[in-house]
Amino acid sequence: MSEIASTPEPPYYAVIFTSLRGALDAEYEHTALRMLELAEQQPGYLGIESVEEASLGITVSYWQSLEAIAAWKQQVEHLEAQRLGRERWYQGYAIRIARVERNYGFTHGS
């Protein structure tokens, strides 16, 4: 991802997924792309931003409600990806959920 997510006026929610990755493989890349594809189809999904550096990854996804986040967590393919992440790809991770109260910024040329 190389752009800032376009989100609506607050309030909305951010899910911050920070991971320490171990050995990654082609299945990881395929699964990550599939999770993005599925998330975009979920009711309440607003956008995503993600960065990776060495073994550290940070992904922030934005959602309209806590109910939308809970539904995404229980999506069948996402549950399988979570299992594979714990068993194969991640040395550890943290998930933080925050309510966004303010949102502001700027873009050159606009």
N, CA, C and O of each residue as an XYZ file, in Angstrom:
440
protein
N       0.840     -1.159      0.000
C       0.000      0.000      0.000
C       0.899      1.240      0.000
O       1.864      1.332      0.758
N       0.562      2.154     -0.844
C       1.394      3.350     -0.872
C       0.560      4.624     -0.917
O       0.987      5.639     -1.466
N      -0.619      4.560     -0.342
C      -1.406      5.781     -0.273
C      -2.150      5.843      1.056
O      -2.314      4.842      1.753
N      -2.588      7.040      1.376
C      -3.333      7.264      2.608
C      -4.794      6.923      2.340
O      -5.366      7.367      1.344
N      -5.396      6.139      3.225
C      -6.798      5.757      3.072
C      -7.686      6.990      3.150
O      -7.451      7.898      3.946
N      -8.696      7.000      2.319
C      -9.693      8.068      2.346
C     -10.817      7.610      3.272
O     -11.508      6.635      2.977
N     -10.998      8.300      4.370
C     -11.993      7.909      5.359
C     -13.041      9.003      5.524
O     -12.793     10.163      5.197
N     -14.215      8.628      6.033
C     -15.269      9.634      6.227
C     -15.006     10.484      7.461
O     -14.007     10.303      8.158
N     -15.908     11.405      7.717
C     -15.831     12.193      8.946
C     -15.997     11.260     10.148
O     -16.829     10.354     10.120
N     -15.209     11.479     11.199
C     -15.342     10.665     12.414
C     -16.713     10.878     13.055
O     -17.400     11.855     12.756
N     -17.098      9.977     13.917
C     -16.286      8.891     14.455
C     -16.353      7.632     13.592
O     -17.343      7.377     12.907
N     -15.285      6.865     13.644
C     -15.192      5.526     13.068
C     -14.086      4.827     13.845
O     -13.546      5.398     14.792
N     -13.745      3.625     13.469
C     -12.800      2.833     14.261
C     -11.592      2.425     13.430
O     -11.682      2.237     12.217
N     -10.462      2.293     14.114
C      -9.223      1.818     13.504
C      -8.801      0.537     14.210
O      -8.788      0.471     15.439
N      -8.459     -0.471     13.433
C      -7.871     -1.701     13.954
C      -6.399     -1.664     13.564
O      -6.065     -1.668     12.380
N      -5.527     -1.629     14.557
C      -4.086     -1.536     14.332
C      -3.495     -2.920     14.582
O      -3.519     -3.422     15.706
N      -2.966     -3.528     13.524
C      -2.392     -4.872     13.591
C      -0.878     -4.735     13.423
O      -0.393     -4.415     12.338
N      -0.150     -4.977     14.494
C       1.307     -4.905     14.469
C       1.841     -6.324     14.575
O       1.466     -7.066     15.483
N       2.722     -6.708     13.644
C       3.198     -8.091     13.632
C       4.715     -8.168     13.548
O       5.375     -7.338     12.922
N       5.240     -9.195     14.202
C       6.632     -9.597     14.054
C       6.605    -10.861     13.211
O       6.147    -11.913     13.656
N       7.097    -10.742     12.003
C       7.000    -11.854     11.065
C       8.234    -12.737     11.123
O       9.354    -12.269     11.323
N       7.995    -14.014     10.944
C       9.073    -14.981     10.802
C       9.288    -15.219      9.321
O       9.274    -14.281      8.523
N       9.484    -16.464      8.959
C       9.700    -16.827      7.558
C       8.381    -16.723      6.791
O       7.381    -17.332      7.170
N       8.393    -15.954      5.725
C       7.210    -15.813      4.886
C       7.401    -16.629      3.621
O       8.527    -16.916      3.215
N       6.299    -16.996      3.010
C       6.360    -17.800      1.796
C       5.337    -17.277      0.798
O       4.642    -16.297      1.066
N       5.248    -17.935     -0.356
C       4.317    -17.500     -1.389
C       2.876    -17.570     -0.898
O       2.049    -16.751     -1.301
N       2.564    -18.529     -0.038
C       1.205    -18.641      0.484
C       0.854    -17.428      1.350
O      -0.295    -16.986      1.361
N       1.836    -16.891      2.072
C       1.593    -15.689      2.870
C       1.170    -14.540      1.960
O       0.177    -13.865      2.229
N       1.918    -14.320      0.893
C       1.602    -13.214     -0.025
C       0.219    -13.395     -0.631
O      -0.556    -12.442     -0.716
N      -0.092    -14.613     -1.051
C      -1.406    -14.905     -1.623
C      -2.502    -14.647     -0.585
O      -3.522    -14.030     -0.892
N      -2.286    -15.118      0.632
C      -3.274    -14.953      1.699
C      -3.468    -13.481      2.041
O      -4.599    -13.036      2.237
N      -2.381    -12.726      2.115
C      -2.486    -11.294      2.422
C      -3.319    -10.567      1.365
O      -4.162     -9.736      1.706
N      -3.091    -10.871      0.096
C      -3.872    -10.248     -0.973
C      -5.341    -10.671     -0.898
O      -6.239     -9.858     -1.119
N      -5.576    -11.933     -0.587
C      -6.951    -12.426     -0.460
C      -7.666    -11.747      0.715
O      -8.848    -11.418      0.608
N      -6.963    -11.533      1.832
C      -7.585    -10.878      2.977
C      -7.967     -9.446      2.626
O      -9.027     -8.974      3.037
N      -7.127     -8.754      1.879
C      -7.449     -7.393      1.439
C      -8.692     -7.409      0.562
O      -9.594     -6.589      0.733
N      -8.733     -8.339     -0.369
C      -9.876     -8.479     -1.266
C     -11.164     -8.736     -0.469
O     -12.193     -8.115     -0.734
N     -11.102     -9.643      0.499
C     -12.272     -9.961      1.313
C     -12.680     -8.793      2.213
O     -13.867     -8.492      2.338
N     -11.707     -8.141      2.833
C     -12.009     -7.014      3.716
C     -12.758     -5.929      2.948
O     -13.716     -5.350      3.460
N     -12.325     -5.657      1.736
C     -12.962     -4.622      0.919
C     -14.422     -4.937      0.632
O     -15.200     -4.029      0.338
N     -14.809     -6.208      0.712
C     -16.188     -6.632      0.454
C     -17.058     -6.625      1.719
O     -18.276     -6.782      1.634
N     -16.442     -6.445      2.874
C     -17.171     -6.522      4.143
C     -17.977     -5.255      4.406
O     -17.480     -4.146      4.208
N     -19.231     -5.421      4.855
C     -20.000     -4.237      5.259
C     -19.271     -3.490      6.374
O     -18.798     -4.098      7.334
N     -19.184     -2.179      6.239
C     -18.544     -1.360      7.260
C     -17.066     -1.103      7.042
O     -16.467     -0.324      7.783
N     -16.458     -1.738      6.042
C     -15.042     -1.511      5.747
C     -14.874     -0.122      5.126
O     -15.645      0.269      4.250
N     -13.849      0.627      5.592
C     -13.630      1.986      5.094
C     -12.311      2.167      4.356
O     -12.223      3.019      3.471
N     -11.280      1.387      4.694
C      -9.985      1.557      4.044
C      -8.881      0.895      4.843
O      -9.107      0.347      5.922
N      -7.669      0.961      4.280
C      -6.529      0.295      4.914
C      -5.239      1.023      4.555
O      -5.114      1.611      3.481
N      -4.285      0.968      5.480
C      -2.922      1.475      5.261
C      -1.978      0.427      5.847
O      -2.258     -0.142      6.902
N      -0.867      0.171      5.167
C       0.034     -0.875      5.641
C       1.475     -0.534      5.291
O       1.763     -0.024      4.209
N       2.377     -0.825      6.227
C       3.808     -0.640      5.999
C       4.563     -1.854      6.538
O       4.115     -2.513      7.476
N       5.700     -2.131      5.937
C       6.552     -3.236      6.372
C       7.993     -2.757      6.379
O       8.433     -2.040      5.480
N       8.711     -3.163      7.403
C      10.143     -2.884      7.469
C      10.803     -4.060      8.162
O      10.520     -4.354      9.323
N      11.683     -4.728      7.436
C      12.345     -5.926      7.953
C      11.276     -6.907      8.440
O      10.423     -7.314      7.652
N      11.301     -7.288      9.694
C      10.327     -8.274     10.186
C       9.120     -7.638     10.864
O       8.249     -8.352     11.362
N       9.052     -6.305     10.891
C       7.935     -5.607     11.533
C       6.926     -5.134     10.490
O       7.292     -4.519      9.489
N       5.663     -5.428     10.737
C       4.600     -4.956      9.860
C       3.543     -4.235     10.677
O       3.226     -4.653     11.791
N       2.997     -3.161     10.136
C       1.899     -2.446     10.783
C       0.825     -2.204      9.728
O       1.076     -1.593      8.690
N      -0.368     -2.695     10.016
C      -1.508     -2.497      9.133
C      -2.625     -1.872      9.950
O      -2.971     -2.357     11.027
N      -3.182     -0.794      9.429
C      -4.312     -0.134     10.076
C      -5.499     -0.232      9.123
O      -5.454      0.271      8.000
N      -6.556     -0.884      9.587
C      -7.782     -0.924      8.791
C      -8.830     -0.076      9.498
O      -8.843      0.024     10.725
N      -9.703      0.530      8.710
C     -10.706      1.454      9.230
C     -12.102      0.885      8.998
O     -12.401      0.337      7.937
N     -12.955      1.030     10.023
C     -14.283      0.413     10.013
C     -15.320      1.379     10.565
O     -15.008      2.237     11.391
N     -16.564      1.231     10.097
C     -17.649      2.094     10.545
C     -18.066      1.824     11.984
O     -18.507      2.738     12.681
N     -17.932      0.567     12.442
C     -18.474      0.227     13.758
C     -17.724     -0.941     14.384
O     -16.996     -1.666     13.706
N     -17.912     -1.106     15.667
C     -17.350     -2.266     16.373
C     -17.993     -3.552     15.883
O     -17.343     -4.597     15.856
N     -19.260     -3.491     15.496
C     -19.943     -4.671     14.963
C     -19.323     -5.117     13.638
O     -19.194     -6.316     13.390
N     -18.943     -4.171     12.793
C     -18.293     -4.504     11.525
C     -16.944     -5.172     11.776
O     -16.577     -6.117     11.077
N     -16.211     -4.686     12.766
C     -14.919     -5.281     13.133
C     -15.128     -6.705     13.632
O     -14.391     -7.610     13.241
N     -16.116     -6.914     14.486
C     -16.393     -8.245     15.028
C     -16.793     -9.210     13.913
O     -16.384    -10.371     13.930
N     -17.579     -8.751     12.955
C     -17.977     -9.606     11.838
C     -16.764     -9.989     10.989
O     -16.642    -11.140     10.569
N     -15.875     -9.038     10.735
C     -14.660     -9.323      9.971
C     -13.790    -10.346     10.700
O     -13.241    -11.250     10.070
N     -13.663    -10.215     11.997
C     -12.846    -11.158     12.771
C     -13.361    -12.578     12.636
O     -12.576    -13.524     12.698
N     -14.670    -12.749     12.453
C     -15.277    -14.075     12.368
C     -15.500    -14.569     10.933
O     -16.060    -15.647     10.739
N     -15.077    -13.809      9.940
C     -15.230    -14.241      8.550
C     -14.430    -15.535      8.358
O     -13.291    -15.622      8.817
N     -15.004    -16.536      7.691
C     -14.440    -17.887      7.637
C     -13.012    -17.924      7.090
O     -12.137    -18.522      7.716
N     -12.759    -17.307      5.953
C     -11.402    -17.324      5.388
C     -10.438    -16.536      6.268
O      -9.263    -16.888      6.377
N     -10.927    -15.485      6.889
C     -10.083    -14.700      7.784
C      -9.697    -15.524      9.014
O      -8.566    -15.429      9.490
N     -10.627    -16.332      9.531
C     -10.305    -17.219     10.658
C      -9.173    -18.172     10.296
O      -8.275    -18.411     11.104
N      -9.214    -18.716      9.086
C      -8.148    -19.626      8.636
C      -6.824    -18.882      8.498
O      -5.777    -19.417      8.863
N      -6.853    -17.670      7.981
C      -5.626    -16.869      7.858
C      -5.053    -16.559      9.240
O      -3.836    -16.569      9.425
N      -5.922    -16.286     10.202
C      -5.459    -16.039     11.574
C      -4.737    -17.271     12.121
O      -3.681    -17.152     12.741
N      -5.310    -18.453     11.890
C      -4.696    -19.697     12.358
C      -3.323    -19.897     11.717
O      -2.352    -20.210     12.405
N      -3.246    -19.717     10.404
C      -1.969    -19.878      9.706
C      -0.943    -18.863     10.187
O       0.237    -19.187     10.317
N      -1.381    -17.640     10.453
C      -0.471    -16.624     10.965
C       0.152    -17.043     12.284
O       1.360    -16.903     12.478
N      -0.669    -17.557     13.191
C      -0.153    -18.002     14.502
C       0.761    -19.219     14.350
O       1.775    -19.326     15.040
N       0.411    -20.114     13.468
C       1.178    -21.361     13.333
C       2.437    -21.221     12.486
O       3.438    -21.884     12.757
N       2.401    -20.356     11.449
C       3.491    -20.377     10.469
C       4.231    -19.061     10.263
O       5.451    -19.065     10.097
N       3.520    -17.933     10.271
C       4.136    -16.722      9.758
C       4.566    -15.722     10.810
O       5.531    -14.989     10.594
N       3.883    -15.668     11.937
C       4.162    -14.619     12.914
C       4.883    -15.154     14.139
O       4.555    -16.218     14.664
N       5.870    -14.390     14.580
C       6.514    -14.669     15.859
C       5.679    -14.070     16.986
O       5.751    -14.517     18.131
N       4.901    -13.071     16.656
C       4.012    -12.427     17.607
C       3.235    -11.324     16.921
O       3.609    -10.862     15.843
N       2.151    -10.906     17.554
C       1.388     -9.775     17.025
C       0.577     -9.135     18.134
O       0.343     -9.734     19.183
N       0.157     -7.910     17.883
C      -0.731     -7.182     18.788
C      -1.828     -6.543     17.943
O      -1.577     -6.042     16.847
N      -3.032     -6.570     18.470
C      -4.160     -5.926     17.807
C      -4.725     -4.891     18.770
O      -5.017     -5.184     19.929
N      -4.868     -3.689     18.264
C      -5.416     -2.601     19.059
C      -6.589     -2.000     18.295
O      -6.512     -1.798     17.083
N      -7.659     -1.721     18.999
C      -8.835     -1.129     18.370
C      -9.068      0.232     19.019
O      -9.135      0.346     20.242
N      -9.188      1.257     18.187
C      -9.331      2.625     18.687
C     -10.460      3.340     17.947
O     -10.694      3.107     16.761
N     -11.143      4.201     18.663
C     -12.168      5.049     18.047
C     -11.486      6.321     17.544
O     -10.786      6.999     18.296
N     -11.693      6.631     16.290
C     -11.121      7.843     15.698
C     -12.083      8.992     15.973
O     -13.246      8.959     15.571
N     -11.576     10.006     16.663
C     -12.388     11.173     17.024
C     -12.145     12.361     16.099
O     -13.054     13.148     15.837
N     -10.920     12.484     15.611
C     -10.581     13.587     14.706
C      -9.766     13.022     13.558
O      -9.073     12.015     13.701
N      -9.861     13.697     12.403
C      -9.146     13.278     11.211
C      -8.845     14.536     10.391
O      -9.763     15.226      9.948
N      -7.570     14.828     10.194
C      -7.221     15.983      9.375
C      -5.866     15.739      8.727
O      -5.129     14.851      9.154
N      -5.533     16.510      7.710
C      -4.264     16.367      7.010
C      -4.252     17.265      5.782
O      -5.073     18.171      5.644
N      -3.314     16.997      4.903
C      -3.221     17.746      3.661
C      -2.543     16.889      2.603
O      -1.887     15.896      2.920
N      -2.704     17.277      1.358
C      -2.044     16.635      0.229
C      -1.551     17.731     -0.699
O      -2.310     18.628     -1.065
N      -0.289     17.661     -1.080
C       0.256     18.643     -2.032
C      -0.551     18.589     -3.327
O      -0.934     17.516     -3.793
N      -0.797     19.748     -3.887
C      -1.479     19.829     -5.166
C      -2.995     19.754     -5.088
O      -3.667     19.668     -6.115
N      -3.534     19.786     -3.879
C      -5.014     19.740     -3.820
C      -5.562     20.963     -3.115
O      -6.776     21.100     -2.970
